[in-house]
Amino acid sequence: MSLSTGFGRMRTGLKFSLSVLLSLWTISGASALEVSFDAPDKVSLGEPFVVSLTVSGDVEKSTLSWRGRNYPMSLSVAEGGVSKGVALLGTDVARSSAKGDVVKIWVRSKGVNYMSRWKIDVISKSYPAERLSVPPAMVNPPGSERDRIARERKAVRKVLRAHSPELYWSLPMVRPVSGIVTSVYGKRRIYNGIPRSRHGGVDYRASVGTPVKSASSGRVVLTGDHYYAGKSIYVDHGGSVVSMYFHLSEIDVREGQFVRSGEVIGKTGRSGRVTGPHLHFGVSVGGRMVDPTILVERDLERLTESNLSGRMAFPY
């Protein structure tokens, strides 16, 4: 099916796929580019999704804008001078749903900027609640720990807001440990009867000392023993994708070290705010905590069936 739009031709493809021919506006002497962009037309709150870009013609750079953040896209030149790129985006369970949220695409060629936009419906999703009993100091920390907590949060925010142009992530990601899921993403946490924020990752059952694997290749950007998360590791996979591993007993990597997908980076434990030994695994996309289980092997089918055009291939 083809539609006539103010931006050129738009045609729908496979399930949840949009392809757009950008011929928006030109400056004298510049020719229009043919740009194909594949993305979902709807996503559930808290779930990650993949978008891909194909450009026929000379291109200098391309940028996406999604929910108030810009994402420079790394493009590789394929045979025939066609440039291709891919990005992982997402929504956070702590944010609101929205009908017709706008994604913008900028492509620059020979000094000319081309831009288009379309809408993605972010639909609500129901998540359960969970009641936990922890030491009182883990719910209302003593004043002596507040400066420490503030410093740790500042360091984490800096890591999650950074953007590395190199793309090291690939799908499916590696499951960090093999234990069963004991707490799912998105749960409303109620500590000692006091509601707190939703669970930003997934908890896997693991006895103390279980080896923890990096979910994908990337660079270790932060390690530490934090008040809430305990001994922690943050790995930057490029493209604003960061994975994190909490409550460890041992950290076996150093900041700045490059690790490969599946490489052991530490051991599970029960440090920080916990009720027992386990691994908390999280993935941040553009500073937003998404459901990481969708990205690992056993759940990747959910992502490809509900979020992707059939033209997307993995790994990238």
C-alpha positions as CSV (number, residue, x, y, z in Angstrom):
1,M,0.0,0.0,0.0
2,S,1.3,3.5,-0.9
3,L,0.4,6.8,0.7
4,S,0.9,10.3,-0.5
5,T,2.4,12.5,2.2
6,G,3.9,16.0,2.3
7,F,7.3,14.3,2.6
8,G,7.2,12.1,-0.5
9,R,6.0,8.5,-0.8
10,M,5.4,6.3,2.2
11,R,4.7,2.6,1.8
12,T,3.9,0.0,4.5
13,G,5.9,-3.2,4.4
14,L,5.9,-6.2,6.7
15,K,4.4,-6.2,10.2
16,F,5.2,-3.1,12.1
17,S,7.5,-1.8,9.4
18,L,7.6,1.6,7.7
19,S,9.7,2.6,4.7
20,V,10.0,6.3,3.8
21,L,11.4,7.9,0.7
22,L,12.9,11.2,1.8
23,S,12.7,14.0,-0.8
24,L,11.7,16.6,1.6
25,W,13.4,19.8,0.5
26,T,16.5,20.6,-1.5
27,I,18.8,23.4,-2.1
28,S,19.7,24.3,-5.7
29,G,22.2,21.9,-7.1
30,A,21.5,19.2,-4.6
31,S,19.7,16.0,-5.4
32,A,17.2,14.1,-3.2
33,L,18.3,11.0,-1.4
34,E,16.4,7.7,-1.3
35,V,16.2,6.7,2.4
36,S,14.6,3.5,3.7
37,F,13.9,3.4,7.4
38,D,12.4,0.3,9.1
39,A,10.8,0.6,12.6
40,P,7.8,-0.6,14.6
41,D,4.6,1.3,14.5
42,K,3.9,0.4,18.1
43,V,5.9,-0.7,21.2
44,S,4.9,-1.6,24.7
45,L,6.1,0.6,27.6
46,G,9.4,-0.8,28.9
47,E,10.4,-2.8,25.8
48,P,13.4,-2.2,23.6
49,F,13.2,-2.1,19.8
50,V,15.5,-2.0,16.8
51,V,15.4,0.5,13.9
52,S,17.4,0.3,10.6
53,L,18.4,2.9,8.0
54,T,19.5,2.4,4.4
55,V,20.6,5.4,2.3
56,S,21.2,5.3,-1.5
57,G,23.6,8.2,-2.3
58,D,26.3,10.2,-0.7
59,V,25.7,10.7,3.0
60,E,27.7,12.6,5.6
61,K,25.9,11.7,8.7
62,S,22.5,10.7,10.1
63,T,20.8,11.3,13.4
64,L,17.7,10.0,15.1
65,S,15.6,11.8,17.7
66,W,13.4,9.8,20.1
67,R,11.7,10.9,23.3
68,G,13.8,14.0,23.7
69,R,17.2,12.5,22.9
70,N,19.4,12.5,19.8
71,Y,21.1,9.3,18.6
72,P,23.9,9.8,16.0
73,M,23.7,6.7,13.7
74,S,26.9,4.9,12.7
75,L,26.6,4.2,9.0
76,S,28.6,1.6,7.1
77,V,29.0,1.7,3.3
78,A,27.9,-1.5,1.6
79,E,28.4,-2.7,-2.0
80,G,27.1,-0.2,-4.5
81,G,27.7,2.8,-2.3
82,V,24.6,2.1,-0.2
83,S,25.0,3.2,3.5
84,K,23.4,1.2,6.2
85,G,22.9,1.7,10.0
86,V,21.0,0.3,12.9
87,A,20.1,1.5,16.4
88,L,18.6,0.1,19.5
89,L,16.0,2.3,21.1
90,G,13.5,1.8,24.0
91,T,11.1,3.1,26.5
92,D,11.2,3.1,30.3
93,V,8.5,1.5,32.4
94,A,8.8,4.5,34.7
95,R,7.7,6.9,31.9
96,S,4.2,7.4,30.4
97,S,2.6,5.8,27.4
98,A,1.8,8.0,24.4
99,K,-0.2,7.6,21.3
100,G,1.7,8.9,18.2
101,D,5.1,9.5,19.8
102,V,7.3,11.1,17.1
103,V,10.6,9.8,15.8
104,K,12.6,12.2,13.7
105,I,15.3,11.3,11.2
106,W,18.0,13.6,9.8
107,V,20.2,12.7,6.9
108,R,22.9,15.2,5.7
109,S,24.3,14.9,2.2
110,K,26.5,17.4,0.3
111,G,25.7,20.1,2.8
112,V,22.0,19.5,2.6
113,N,19.8,18.3,5.5
114,Y,16.9,16.0,4.9
115,M,14.4,15.3,7.6
116,S,11.3,13.1,8.1
117,R,9.2,12.0,11.0
118,W,6.6,9.4,11.8
119,K,4.7,8.2,14.7
120,I,5.1,5.2,17.1
121,D,2.4,4.3,19.6
122,V,3.8,3.6,23.0
123,I,1.2,1.4,24.6
124,S,0.7,0.8,28.3
125,K,1.6,-2.5,29.9
126,S,0.7,-4.0,33.2
127,Y,3.5,-4.9,35.6
128,P,3.1,-6.6,39.0
129,A,4.0,-5.5,42.5
130,E,6.5,-7.1,44.9
131,R,6.8,-6.8,48.7
132,L,10.2,-7.2,50.2
133,S,11.7,-7.0,53.7
134,V,15.1,-5.4,54.0
135,P,17.1,-3.8,56.8
136,P,15.5,-0.4,57.7
137,A,18.7,1.5,56.6
138,M,18.2,0.2,53.1
139,V,14.9,1.9,52.8
140,N,15.7,5.1,54.7
141,P,19.5,5.4,54.7
142,P,21.2,7.2,57.6
143,G,22.3,10.8,56.9
144,S,26.0,9.7,57.0
145,E,25.4,7.8,53.7
146,R,23.5,10.4,51.8
147,D,26.6,12.1,50.3
148,R,27.9,8.7,49.2
149,I,24.6,7.8,47.6
150,A,24.5,11.2,45.8
151,R,28.0,10.7,44.4
152,E,27.2,7.2,43.2
153,R,24.0,8.3,41.4
154,K,25.9,11.1,39.7
155,A,28.5,8.7,38.4
156,V,25.9,6.3,37.1
157,R,23.9,9.1,35.4
158,K,27.1,10.2,33.6
159,V,27.7,6.7,32.3
160,L,24.1,6.2,31.1
161,R,23.8,9.6,29.4
162,A,27.1,9.1,27.4
163,H,27.0,8.1,23.8
164,S,29.8,6.1,22.2
165,P,29.6,6.1,18.4
166,E,31.2,2.7,17.9
167,L,28.7,-0.2,18.0
168,Y,29.8,-3.3,19.8
169,W,26.5,-4.7,20.8
170,S,24.9,-7.6,18.9
171,L,21.7,-9.6,19.2
172,P,20.9,-11.9,20.7
173,M,22.8,-10.9,23.9
174,V,24.3,-13.5,26.1
175,R,22.4,-14.5,29.3
176,P,24.8,-13.4,32.1
177,V,23.9,-16.5,34.3
178,S,21.8,-19.5,33.8
179,G,19.6,-19.3,36.9
180,I,15.9,-18.9,36.8
181,V,14.2,-15.4,36.9
182,T,13.2,-14.6,40.5
183,S,12.0,-11.0,39.9
184,V,10.9,-9.7,36.5
185,Y,11.5,-6.2,35.0
186,G,8.9,-3.6,35.8
187,K,7.7,-4.7,39.2
188,R,6.7,-2.1,41.7
189,R,9.0,-2.6,44.6
190,I,7.5,-2.2,48.1
191,Y,10.2,-2.3,50.8
192,N,9.0,-2.8,54.3
193,G,5.6,-1.5,53.3
194,I,7.0,1.6,51.6
195,P,6.5,1.9,47.8
196,R,9.6,2.6,45.8
197,S,10.5,2.8,42.1
198,R,9.9,0.0,39.7
199,H,12.4,-2.7,39.1
200,G,14.7,-1.5,36.3
201,G,16.1,-4.9,35.4
202,V,15.7,-8.7,36.0
203,D,17.0,-10.8,38.9
204,Y,18.4,-14.3,38.2
205,R,18.8,-16.9,40.9
206,A,22.5,-17.6,41.5
207,S,24.5,-18.9,44.5
208,V,27.5,-16.8,45.7
209,G,30.5,-17.2,43.4
210,T,28.6,-18.0,40.2
211,P,30.6,-16.6,37.1
212,V,28.9,-13.7,35.5
213,K,29.3,-13.2,31.7
214,S,29.2,-9.9,29.8
215,A,25.9,-9.8,27.7
216,S,27.8,-8.4,24.7
217,S,31.1,-6.9,23.7
218,G,32.0,-3.5,25.0
219,R,34.1,-1.4,27.3
220,V,33.9,-1.4,31.1
221,V,33.0,2.2,32.0
222,L,32.3,2.0,35.8
223,T,32.9,-0.4,38.6
224,G,32.4,0.1,42.3
225,D,30.8,-1.0,45.6
226,H,27.6,1.0,45.8
227,Y,25.2,1.5,48.7
228,Y,22.2,0.0,47.0
229,A,23.6,-2.0,44.1
230,G,26.6,-3.4,46.0
231,K,29.6,-4.5,43.9
232,S,28.7,-3.4,40.4
233,I,29.9,-3.4,36.8
234,Y,28.7,-1.2,33.9
235,V,29.7,-2.1,30.3
236,D,29.2,0.4,27.4
237,H,28.3,-1.5,24.2
238,G,28.1,1.7,22.0
239,G,25.2,3.5,20.6
240,S,23.9,4.5,24.1
241,V,23.5,0.8,25.1
242,V,24.9,0.0,28.6
243,S,24.5,-3.2,30.5
244,M,24.9,-3.5,34.3
245,Y,25.5,-6.3,36.8
246,F,24.7,-5.8,40.5
247,H,25.2,-7.4,44.0
248,L,28.4,-9.1,43.0
249,S,30.9,-10.8,45.3
250,E,33.8,-10.2,43.0
251,I,34.7,-7.8,40.2
252,D,37.2,-9.3,37.8
253,V,37.5,-6.4,35.3
254,R,38.8,-2.9,35.5
255,E,37.5,0.4,34.2
256,G,38.6,1.0,30.6
257,Q,39.0,-2.7,29.9
258,F,37.4,-4.1,26.7
259,V,35.5,-7.3,27.1
260,R,34.1,-9.8,24.6
261,S,30.5,-11.1,24.5
262,G,30.3,-14.0,27.0
263,E,33.5,-13.2,28.8
264,V,33.4,-13.7,32.6
265,I,33.6,-10.3,34.3
266,G,32.7,-11.1,37.9
267,K,31.0,-13.4,40.4
268,T,27.6,-13.3,41.9
269,G,27.0,-12.4,45.5
270,R,24.7,-10.6,48.0
271,S,26.2,-7.2,48.3
272,G,24.1,-4.0,48.6
273,R,20.3,-4.0,49.1
274,V,19.4,-7.7,48.8
275,T,17.3,-10.4,50.5
276,G,19.6,-13.2,49.3
277,P,22.3,-14.0,46.7
278,H,21.3,-13.3,43.1
279,L,22.3,-11.3,40.0
280,H,20.5,-8.1,39.0
281,F,21.0,-7.6,35.3
282,G,19.9,-4.4,33.6
283,V,20.2,-2.7,30.2
284,S,20.0,1.0,29.6
285,V,19.2,2.3,26.1
286,G,19.6,6.0,25.7
287,G,19.5,6.4,29.5
288,R,16.2,4.5,29.8
289,M,16.0,1.2,31.6
290,V,14.4,-1.4,29.3
291,D,13.4,-5.0,29.8
292,P,16.7,-6.9,29.2
293,T,15.1,-10.3,28.9
294,I,13.8,-9.4,25.4
295,L,17.4,-9.0,24.2
296,V,18.8,-12.4,25.4
297,E,18.7,-15.6,23.4
298,R,15.6,-17.2,24.7
299,D,13.4,-14.1,24.2
300,L,14.8,-12.7,21.0
301,E,11.9,-14.2,19.0
302,R,9.6,-11.7,20.8
303,L,11.7,-8.8,19.6
304,T,12.0,-10.0,16.0
305,E,8.3,-10.9,15.7
306,S,6.8,-7.9,17.3
307,N,9.3,-5.1,16.6
308,L,11.3,-5.7,13.4
309,S,11.0,-5.5,9.7
310,G,11.8,-8.8,8.0
311,R,14.8,-7.0,6.3
312,M,16.7,-6.8,9.6
313,A,19.5,-9.3,10.2
314,F,21.5,-10.2,13.3
315,P,24.1,-9.9,14.5
316,Y,25.0,-6.4,13.4
